[in-house]
């Protein structure tokens, strides 16, 4: 059975930084997940301190059992501070 999976990674230190009380994050996703992406599962690589999230979407290439899940690149850009 073929599936349409990809994965992306989030550094644990970035996640902790974003989720810190009082933190204001001003970022825009420049390239990311297609609308309708479905979460499949996640895992942590403790040697690199990265969280990998496996996702599924109809637009991804079909993978056969045993194939390595490719990685999608997520790009974020800092937004300029708006001063009034």
Steps between C-alpha positions, in 0.01 A plus 500: 500500500640840400478808716571867442719594793762763573663620819633827637716584798479751781800567724399443863672824610289698248181338627590580861584859404168549319299348785663702781255705707485862388679433172369687195578321176472697176561258218342423167505160334661568160477140382342222696229241513222485243148570624336176610820335626429214741715421804615136511753477784810658650826394660806657660858442387678547833844504336411819304222633731260524206130416500388336176135524402371260235213630289284388209353691206356399163752721316805311636665229289391143570735296718514123507552303820865524606578823315661779698257782582624819330530828685302813415669833567312748716623859467412771748582869472507752783242773460604860540389671819219746427537829689201733521 
